[in-house]
Amino acid sequence: MQDEILTNLAKIADLKVISRTSVMKYKGGPERNLRDIAKALGVAHVMEGSVQRAGGRVRVSAQLIDARSDTHLWAGRYDRELADVFTIQTEIAQQIADQLRAKLSPQEKAALGQ
């Protein structure tokens, strides 16, 4: 899920997206301050989320956080059939791009929709 959302966001030239490899070292281990993590990565915003699955359904929660103030800019929860997981990924990427006011070319809009 994370890889696909990051891939969608990386297609937008107006956004700088840090690789999954760079952020994975912060997933576990000792607790860290979000501001410190963002500073180490050189980013202003952080995306967090979780995925739960029950039978043929999936719940995806995603949050976009302004790391400088540690405040939520946007949060969304998607309860859908598992078959809709690709649509959810696209919707989350689009919501994040909208919240960051990223300028999307017609080609980038089309790429997000694929």
N, C-alpha and C positions, 0 to 999 in steps of 0.2 A: 504494500500500500504506500509506504513512505517513498520508495524508489519511484513509483509511477507519478506521484504528486510532484516530487522534485523534478522529474523529467519533464513534466508538463510546464512547470514554472521556468525551468531552464531554457525553454523554447522562446521565452519572452525577452527580447533584447534589453528592455528597460529595467530588468531585474538582475541582481547579482545573487546567484544561488550557490551556497556552499555545498560541497560534495557530502554524500552520506558517510563516506569514509572519515572525513574530518570531524563529523559530529558524533560518531558512534562511541568514541572514547568517553563521552559525557553521559552515556545512557545509564550505566551502572556505577558502582563504586561509591566513593564518599559524596555526600551532599555538597553541592556547589551553588553559589549565588548565580542567578540567571544573568545579572549584569556582568559578572566576571567572565562567564562563558561567552557571552556576546562580544565582550571586549577582546578576548583571546581569539575569537573567530573573525573579528573585524566586521560584525554585522549589527544592524540596528533593530532587526526584528527576528523573532524566533517562532517557528511553528511547532506546536506540540499536538499530540493526539493519542488515541487508543482505538483498538478494534476488538470487538467482541462478536463471537459467532454462537448461534443457538439453532441447531437444525439447519434449515434452509434460509435462515435470516441472518443478517449482519447489522451491527450497530457500529457506526464510525463517529467518533467525536474528534473535533479538530478545533484548535485555538490558534489565533495569531496574536502574538504578544509584542508590545513595544518594549524592547529590552532596556532601553534607557530609563524608563519610568516603572518597569515591571507591571504594566497595566495591559489588560486585554483590549485589543482593537476589534476583534471579531471572534465569535465562537459559533459553531454549528454542530448539530447532531443529526445523523442520517440513519433512520431505521428503514431497511429495505430488504427485499429478497436478495439472496446471495448473487443471483444472476445480474443484479444491477450494480455490482461493485465497480465496474469500469465507468459507469455514469457518475457514481459518487466521486471517484477520483477526479474526474473532469470538473464537476461542480465545485469541489473544494479548491482546486487550482484557480478556477475562474473567480471564486469569491475572494481568495487571497489577492489575486491580481487587482480586483476591483478595490479592495480595501487599501491597497498600497498605491492606488491611482496610477497603475502602470499603463503606459500607452501601448496599445496593441495594434499592430498592422493588420490588414485583412488576412494576410498569410498566417500570422500568429493566431488570430481568432480561429481560422480554419484548422490549424494544427491542434489547438486545444480541443476542438470538437471531434477529432478523430479518435 
